[in-house]
Amino acid sequence: MSVPAGLRAHLRPLHPHETCSVLSWCPGYNGSDAELMAILLGDDLIGAIGYRVGDPGPGCCTFYLAVVVPERRGFGLGSEAVRAMERSTEVQGCRLFRALVPVSMGLAFYFWLRLGYRPDRVEGQRMAMIRCVER
């Protein structure tokens, strides 16, 4: 599945050999059972999104990871990619979106706030942030 993220980036499933790159951009990532999508700019891998549809229940999609290589951050590419995944999963019936953000990552917290997600509750070492979409 290839998903156009916006005018600049697009998404496709992350290839197994690309996992090491993602881990180097996001040390400590532990969402191995999530689906991973590569964020591409042209043919270049510039980031990844980890998500799971149906988590925590029907009509929900949880994001476990949204990372862009440091030199490409701040240009809206991560936001484009998240919005593309939201659109893609809305077609599958998702209306509630959650992002699990490590409480130690303040910049990540503000990234999700800018996308309209609001704090819901703390789950262990992560803040669950949610956004609902009207039908």
Buried (B, 14 or more C-beta within 10 A) or exposed (E): EEBEBEEBBBBEEBEEEBBEBBEEBBEEBEBEEBBBBBBBBEEEBBBBBBBBBBBEEEBBBBBBBBBBBEEBBEBBBBBBBBBBBBBBBBEEEBBBBBBBBBEEBEEBBEBBBEBBBEEEEEEEEBBBBBBEBEE
